[in-house]
Amino acid sequence: MTDLIYAHCALRASSRPVVTDRWPRMPGGSVPRALAIGHDLWVLVSTVPARDFEQDSLTSRLTDVEWLAQCGAAHHDVIARAGRSHAVAPFRLLTLFRSETRAVEEATGIRSRIERALDRVHNRREWVVRVAAVASEWTPPARRASSGTAYLMARALPRARPKGPTPGARRVTRELVTELKRYADRVAARQPIDAAHVLYDGALLVSRSRERQLSEAVRRWASKLTPVGCRLSLTGPWPPYSFVSLDGRRASSSHGRA
C-alpha cells in the first residue's frame, strides 16, 4: 500500500527550512521535510503510512482517542517548531495527499491565499485570553484509569464547581476586552466548552513587539476581575490557528485592523 503525504503548514523562507531528526513526527510518520511551491514559499510535509491514514482506515481511527491525540500533538508540535523562526500558515489537522506532486499542485493552486495569510501573520503570534467565574472546591469521584490517555483526562476533570460572576463582572470584562484590542491586530471570539461559566474567551493576533504590553495589561486587569468573582488567564504563544484558513473557510469570526 502506497504511503501518503501529510501537510502540516505553509511557510515563507529565503532558503529551504532546516529540519532535523529531533523534530516531532506523526504516528508512524517520517521526519518532516519542505517542498517548494514558489519563490520563498514552502509546504512542510511528512510521509505517513496509508494503512492508518487511508480514508477507510481513518474513519475507524477517528474513534481511537489516544491515536487522534497523538496526531493532534504531533501536528501542533511541528507547526510550533517551524513557527519559532518563520511565519507559518497551518493546514487543518489530517490534511492528506496521494503524493508529493499532488501536494505541490494543490498548494501552488492556493499560493495567493497562502501569501495573504503569511502577510497577515508575519512576526505575529496568537494569544488566548479567558475570563471565567471563580470556582468553589469540589472533588469528583475517584475512577480507575484504564490507559495513559484516560489517566490524563481524569486528571484534567474539573476539581471545582464554578460560581456565577458577581454583578458588574460583565461590565469589567467588556472594559478589559476594549483595552486588549489596542494591543492586537485581530481578535477572534472562541467557543468555550464550559460556556455557561465563561464571560470571555478570545484569541488575539499580536505583534511580537507588543507582547510585553499585552502581558502587562493582563496582569493589571487580573486584579480588577478578582473582586468581581472572576479569574483572568493568558495562554500562548500559539501558531495563528484562529487567523488562518487554507481550505477556503474563514478561520473564525474576527475583528481586525489589517
Legacy VTK file of the C-alpha trace (Angstrom):
# vtk DataFile Version 3.0
C-alpha trace
ASCII
DATASET POLYDATA
POINTS 258 float
0.000 0.000 0.000
1.446 3.377 -1.051
2.275 5.873 1.701
0.507 9.230 1.880
1.735 12.802 2.241
0.633 14.712 5.335
0.666 18.540 5.138
1.457 20.478 8.324
1.774 24.095 7.253
2.951 26.530 4.625
5.754 28.935 5.454
7.955 31.632 3.973
11.748 31.290 3.978
14.507 32.582 1.701
16.103 29.108 1.626
14.916 25.560 2.308
13.968 25.321 6.005
16.286 23.156 8.077
14.599 20.128 9.652
16.452 17.607 11.830
15.740 14.143 13.202
14.792 15.757 16.510
11.622 17.250 15.050
8.272 15.723 16.097
6.724 13.047 13.852
3.219 11.924 13.103
2.370 8.389 14.346
4.336 6.053 12.090
5.472 9.028 10.013
8.768 10.334 8.678
10.784 13.377 9.681
9.054 16.453 8.217
10.538 17.999 5.058
9.935 21.129 2.988
8.542 21.151 -0.554
8.972 24.283 -2.669
5.761 25.839 -4.053
7.141 29.119 -5.379
9.547 31.942 -4.630
10.398 31.734 -0.903
7.305 29.599 -0.235
7.343 26.071 1.162
4.969 23.402 2.420
6.112 21.324 5.373
5.045 17.691 4.901
5.625 14.203 6.299
5.214 10.726 4.829
2.642 8.688 6.773
1.505 5.055 6.394
-1.586 4.588 4.236
-2.674 1.656 6.415
-3.507 4.184 9.150
-4.308 7.346 7.174
-6.170 5.978 4.141
-9.829 7.072 4.148
-11.295 3.708 5.171
-8.737 3.212 7.934
-9.001 6.823 9.041
-12.745 6.548 9.588
-12.239 3.877 12.225
-9.107 5.544 13.594
-11.082 8.696 14.439
-12.739 6.790 17.266
-9.341 5.999 18.783
-8.915 8.882 21.210
-5.284 8.128 22.059
-4.212 7.867 18.414
-6.085 11.037 17.475
-4.485 12.872 20.405
-1.037 11.760 19.211
-1.827 13.102 15.733
-3.023 16.408 17.118
0.022 16.813 19.345
2.486 15.984 16.555
0.678 18.231 14.076
0.822 21.125 16.534
4.416 20.475 17.601
5.697 20.524 14.009
3.886 23.800 13.278
5.057 25.344 16.553
8.658 24.301 15.842
8.513 25.859 12.359
6.877 28.970 13.814
9.884 29.688 16.014
11.770 31.136 13.057
9.212 31.531 10.244
5.751 32.911 9.619
3.504 29.859 9.290
0.055 29.196 7.839
-1.240 25.959 9.405
-3.182 23.377 7.433
-6.130 21.704 9.116
-5.477 18.541 11.100
-5.307 15.436 8.856
-4.729 17.224 5.541
-3.529 14.416 3.257
-2.393 13.974 -0.352
-1.680 10.955 -2.534
1.827 12.111 -3.485
4.334 14.951 -3.164
3.424 16.009 -6.695
-0.239 16.301 -5.740
0.603 18.204 -2.545
2.701 20.712 -4.506
-0.020 21.113 -7.157
-2.732 21.747 -4.585
-0.607 24.167 -2.554
0.502 26.010 -5.681
-3.150 26.384 -6.647
-3.835 28.354 -3.447
-0.487 30.141 -3.385
-2.077 33.598 -3.420
-4.199 32.622 -0.406
-1.110 31.328 1.368
0.796 34.531 0.639
-2.020 36.688 2.017
-2.195 34.538 5.143
1.550 34.751 5.712
1.493 38.524 5.208
-1.273 38.757 7.805
0.555 36.760 10.481
4.135 37.848 9.746
6.006 38.496 13.002
2.786 37.919 14.947
1.607 35.166 17.270
-1.691 34.056 18.731
-2.530 34.545 22.402
-5.692 33.391 24.160
-7.426 35.466 26.839
-10.093 33.920 29.030
-12.315 35.344 31.770
-14.184 32.768 33.862
-16.147 32.712 37.083
-14.082 31.760 40.125
-14.777 28.232 41.361
-15.527 26.675 44.690
-13.759 23.498 45.733
-15.212 20.222 44.514
-13.540 16.852 44.005
-15.080 14.392 41.522
-15.488 10.706 42.449
-12.317 8.678 42.014
-12.278 6.411 38.976
-9.813 3.849 37.762
-7.828 4.929 34.695
-7.698 2.237 32.015
-4.992 3.876 29.866
-2.462 6.684 29.780
-4.864 8.987 27.974
-7.725 8.088 30.301
-5.483 8.888 33.275
-4.592 12.307 31.853
-8.227 13.022 31.023
-9.208 12.087 34.559
-6.565 14.439 35.917
-7.969 17.165 33.677
-11.518 16.834 35.040
-12.662 19.966 36.863
-11.999 19.801 40.574
-14.063 22.876 41.283
-17.660 23.871 40.748
-17.899 27.334 39.139
-19.934 30.032 40.831
-21.801 32.732 38.969
-19.963 36.046 38.479
-20.921 38.976 40.664
-22.924 41.903 39.265
-20.522 44.163 37.429
-18.298 41.342 36.216
-19.592 41.604 32.680
-19.012 45.344 32.642
-15.406 44.938 33.803
-14.915 42.179 31.238
-16.188 44.423 28.423
-13.775 47.141 29.526
-10.945 44.594 29.543
-11.710 43.418 26.011
-11.851 47.013 24.758
-8.353 47.652 26.095
-6.886 44.363 24.874
-7.972 45.173 21.311
-5.473 48.030 21.397
-2.620 45.517 21.513
-3.916 43.146 18.832
-4.087 43.373 15.059
-7.001 40.946 15.053
-9.306 39.486 17.675
-11.340 36.289 17.187
-14.048 35.016 19.515
-13.736 31.357 20.537
-16.417 28.932 21.663
-15.547 27.686 25.165
-16.565 24.190 26.228
-17.994 25.421 29.541
-19.642 28.498 28.035
-22.075 28.951 30.927
-19.238 29.975 33.255
-17.031 31.890 30.799
-17.577 35.596 30.277
-14.979 35.923 27.527
-12.815 33.569 25.504
-10.918 35.171 22.652
-7.814 34.771 20.505
-5.614 37.780 19.793
-3.150 38.105 16.930
-0.357 40.167 18.462
2.867 41.596 17.061
5.899 40.262 18.892
6.821 43.883 19.669
3.576 44.320 21.652
3.500 41.045 23.547
5.054 42.547 26.671
2.427 45.315 26.715
-0.317 42.714 26.402
1.123 40.693 29.286
1.360 43.777 31.497
-2.236 44.767 30.683
-3.485 41.291 31.592
-1.695 41.464 34.943
-3.336 44.824 35.691
-6.801 43.608 34.795
-6.448 40.358 36.709
-6.505 42.324 39.971
-9.657 44.166 38.836
-11.512 40.977 37.980
-10.770 39.135 41.227
-13.075 41.369 43.355
-15.979 40.723 40.946
-15.627 36.946 41.175
-13.639 36.197 38.024
-10.274 34.795 37.038
-8.319 36.094 34.028
-5.846 33.908 32.137
-3.483 34.481 29.230
-2.037 31.490 27.341
0.353 31.294 24.409
2.065 31.994 22.243
0.385 29.689 19.726
0.642 29.345 15.954
-2.065 31.536 14.351
-4.735 28.803 14.190
-7.608 31.252 14.679
-6.486 33.624 11.941
-5.522 31.392 9.016
-7.689 29.134 6.865
-6.190 27.448 3.816
-9.269 25.404 2.877
-11.437 28.294 1.769
-13.269 28.688 5.080
-12.928 31.594 7.449
-10.854 30.607 10.428
-13.322 32.349 12.733
-15.344 35.473 13.127
-12.796 38.185 13.781
-12.259 41.890 14.154
-9.071 43.286 12.674
-7.251 46.431 11.733
-5.480 44.798 8.785
LINES 1 259
258 0 1 2 3 4 5 6 7 8 9 10 11 12 13 14 15 16 17 18 19 20 21 22 23 24 25 26 27 28 29 30 31 32 33 34 35 36 37 38 39 40 41 42 43 44 45 46 47 48 49 50 51 52 53 54 55 56 57 58 59 60 61 62 63 64 65 66 67 68 69 70 71 72 73 74 75 76 77 78 79 80 81 82 83 84 85 86 87 88 89 90 91 92 93 94 95 96 97 98 99 100 101 102 103 104 105 106 107 108 109 110 111 112 113 114 115 116 117 118 119 120 121 122 123 124 125 126 127 128 129 130 131 132 133 134 135 136 137 138 139 140 141 142 143 144 145 146 147 148 149 150 151 152 153 154 155 156 157 158 159 160 161 162 163 164 165 166 167 168 169 170 171 172 173 174 175 176 177 178 179 180 181 182 183 184 185 186 187 188 189 190 191 192 193 194 195 196 197 198 199 200 201 202 203 204 205 206 207 208 209 210 211 212 213 214 215 216 217 218 219 220 221 222 223 224 225 226 227 228 229 230 231 232 233 234 235 236 237 238 239 240 241 242 243 244 245 246 247 248 249 250 251 252 253 254 255 256 257
